[in-house]
Amino acid sequence: MSDKILVFGHQKPDTDAIGSSYGFSYLSNHRPVGALNTEVVALGEPNEETQFVLDYFGVKMPRIVTSAKEEGVDTVILTDHNEFQQSISDIEDVTIFGVVDHHRVANFNTAAPLFMTVEPVGSASSIVYRKFLEAGVEIPKEIAGLLLSGLISDTLLLKSPTTHPTDFKVAEDLAKIAGVNLEEYGMAMLKAGTNLDSKSADELIDIDAKTFELNGSKVRIAQVNTVDINDVLGRLTDVKEAIKSYMTAGGFDDFVFMITDIVNSNSEIVEIGSHADKVEAAFHFSLEDDHAFLAGAVSRKKQVVPQLTEEFSK
């Protein structure tokens, strides 16, 4: 086996998964003490928002892998996730050297000690930035751009309730290093990810989707960002059929689809599955034609997953 360590974010990588893994791999390789031999890779194709970021800063997309063992690697570092069902296919068969994440810790155990940083901040990229400062390693302009983009993406330009007070200074610092205007660049980046007209219903429900084990139920929770919720709801019949096919193929008990308006900071929730009553109870609304409006909701991590986790546990 190679002594190389693979660094990657979650499946269906978003901008924070790519940015944080790219940044942490660079940092790991350039530490003045304890430098590692790492390679940043990805567990899937970039979405349109992430591709915009890569093109803007002239960064090549990390190569895509599906198995660590097939790469001749037995040690990995995870960023922006820790739940095994969201990770590489053979995650249970490799050594996890470290984790840098900002989500809940669940379905996670290791046979050996590891370096683990999990903080309730707006993005994994925020944590990676502060680790650069702690290590005294200079951040290249393009990596600052990737980290900034990960923070913008996960906090919807610092408007999401997941935004931590420290994230504002992080964004300001990274924007300066990256040489961009935070507001102008941030809005252009977010809008790049809302071009959904060219997406099929099958693609739409899988742009940003994660699997969660909720008290024995296998639940897929997906999210798309848009500037007009009605554009997506106008395709609801096709979307629902795509969801049903996806659930059958993947053996899911429920599929929750979050359609988020990034301009007005609201979402529409589509629920297909056997626990519609729990979804209604979690959000205190009534589903009509399998969907309902959820005012002020923009964060899957803070405004959807915890509520569903609590309700499914009853």
N, C-alpha and C positions, 0 to 999 in steps of 0.2 A: 504493500500500500504506500501511496505517496505521503509525504509529510505536509502536503498542501491542505489548507483548511478552506472549505467553501463557505461563503457568506451570502445569505439570501433572505429576502422577505417572504411573505406568504404567497400561496397560490393566487391566481388572478391578480397579479401585482398592481397596486395603484402607485401614485406618485411618491407617497411616503415610503412604501416598501422598497421601491427602486432607489430613491434618494438616500434613505438611511443605510441601506446595505452597501451602496456604492461608497458613501462617505466613511462608514465604519471599516470597510475593507482597506481603503486608502490609509486611514489613521492607523490601523493595526500593522500595516506594512512599513509605516514611517515613524513609529514610536522611537524616541532616542534610547529607551531601555525596554527590552522585552519585545522587540519587533517580531512579527509573525510572517509566515509565508501564506498569504490568503489570496483567493480569487473571488471577486464578486460575480455571482450568477443570478439568474432569475428563474422563477417557476412558472413562467407563462409570458405571453406576448404583452407588450405595453398597450394601454388604452390610448385614446386620442389625446387626452390631456397630458399624459406622460410623454408621448411622442413629441408633442409641442415643446415640452420642457427640454428634452434631449436635443432636439433640433436647435432650439434657441441658444443653448449653451455649448453646442458642438460636441456633445458627448455620445459615444457609441453605446447602443443598448447592450447590456451584458448578455452573454450567450445564455440560451435557455437549456436547462437540464431537467431531468425527471427523476434521476436516481443518483445518490452519492456513490454507491458501490460501483455503479457502471462507469463512474468517472475515476475509479481507483482511489477514492477518498473515504476515510472512515471517521473524519472529524469535521464538525460544522459549527457555524455561528448563526444564530437566528436574529433577525431584526423585525420589528413591527408585528410580531406574532409569537405565540408560544404553544398554542393548542395544536396537538399532533395532527388532527384531521385537516388543519389548514396548511400543513407543512409538506416537505418533500416526501415522496412515496415510501422510502425506507427509513424514515426518521427514527423508528424504534430500534434500528439495527446499527446506528452510528453513535459516536460519542458527541454530545453537545458540549462544546468548549465554553460557549457563552450565549447570553440572551440580552438584547437591548429592546425594550418594548414599553408600550404605554397602554396596554389592554389588561383586562382581568387575567389572572392565572388560573387555568383550568385544564383538566385532562393532561397534566404534565408531571412527569417524574423521570428521574435519571438515576443511573447506578453509581455515578461518581459526582463529586463536587464540581461546581462550575462557577464562572463569573456571570452574575445575573444582575441587571439593572432594570427595574420595572418601576416607572414613575407615572403619576396621574397628570401628565402634561398633554399639550395639544397634539404632539406628534413624536414618533421615534426620532425623527430628524432633529428635534429640539434637544434631545438627550445627547445625540451624537455630536452636535455643535459644542455643547458644554464639555464633552470628553476631549475634544480638540483643545479647548482652553486649558483643561486640567493637565494635559500631556505636554502643552507648550509647542504643539505642532501647527505650523502655518497652514491655513486653509486656502487651497487654490480657488481662483475665481469661479471656475465651473462647478466645483464641488459645493461651494457656498450657494451657488444658484440652485443646485439639486436639493440641498437641505432646506433652503428657503421655500422652494416649491412644494416639498413634502409638508412643511408646516402650513403653507397657504391652503393646500388641498384638504388636509384633514381638519382645518378649523374654518374653512370657507372664508378665507381672508380675515381671520381673527374674529369672526362673528359667531362662531359656534359656541355653545355652552361648555364644550370640552376645552376651550382656550384657557390656559393657565396664566395667571398674572405675569409670570416670567417670560411667557411666549412673546409678548409685545417687544421687549428689549431684544430677544433673540432674533425676531423678524427684522427689527431695525438694523442690528449689527450685520446680519447676513445680506440684507439688501445693499448695504454700503459696500461690502466686500464684493458682491456679485455685480455691482454697478448698475442697479436697476431702481426705478421708482416703484416703491412697494405697491401702492394702490393701482397704478396704471398696469404694471406687469401682472399683478395678482388677478385683476379682472380679466385681462386678455387670456391668461392661462386658464382660469375657470371657464370662460366662455368656449374655449377650444374643446373642452370636454363635454359640452352640451349639444353638439351637433349630432342629433340622434336620427335624423330623417333617413340616413343611408343604412341604418341598422335594421336588421330583421327582428322580429319579435324574439326569436331564439337568442340572438346576440344581445338584445336589450336587457333581458333578464339575467344575463351572465357577465355583464361588463364589470361589476363589482359585487361579487357574491361570496359569502362565507357560510360554512356549515357550523352549527352549534348543537351540542348535545344538551338538551334541557330535560333533566329528570327522566331520562330514558327515551325521550323523543328526539328524532333526528330532524332538525329544523334548518332550512336554508333561508338566510336573510340577505336579500340583495338590495342595492340602492343605485339609482341613477340621478344625476343632477340635470336640471333643465331650467330654462328661463320662462317656461309656460307649461304648467302641469297638464293643461287640457290637450296639448299636442300629444302627450303619451296616453292620456285617458281616451282619446279618440281612437286609439288602437287596442282598446281594452279586450275586445273579443279575441283578437289574435294573441295578445299577451297572455290571457288566461289559458288558452289552448296550449301555448308554448310551456307555460308553467306546469300544467297537468302532465304533459309528455315528459318534462324534465323530472318531475317527482316520481313518475313510474320508473324511469330509467335509473334514477339514483336511490330509490327506496326511501324517499323523504316522507315524513309524517305531515309536515306543513311547509309552506313556502310563503314567506312574508316579503313583499316587494314594496320598497320605499321610493316614491317618486318625489324628489326634493326640488323645490323652487328656490334657487340660490339668490334671487333678487329680493323676494318677500319673506324668506326664511320660514316656509311652511312645507308640509309634506302631505301626500295622499298615500294611504296604506292599503295595499291589496293583499288579501289573505286567502289562500287556497289550502285546504287540508282538513284534518279531523279535529282541530282545536280552535275553531272560529270563536267559540264562547270564551275561551281563555284570552284570545287576542282582544276581543271586545272588552273584557273585564280589565285587561292590562292598561288599555288606553281610554277607558271610560267613554266609548263611542259605540254606535250601532252600525254594523256593516250593511250596506245596501248594494246589491249586485256585486258582492264580495269586496267592496272597497269603502273607505271612509276618510274624511279629512282630519288631519292632526295638526292643529295650529301650533306654530312655534317650534316644530320638530325638524331638526336638520342633522342630528347626530345619531347614527346607528348605535355607536358605542355607549352613549350616555342616555339617550332618550328612547331607545327601543330594546336593546339587549337586556339591560337590567330589569326593566319592567316585565318583559316576557319571562326572564329567568325566575323572577319572584312568583309570577302567576302560575307557571308550569310546575313549580315546586309544591303547590297547594294540593 
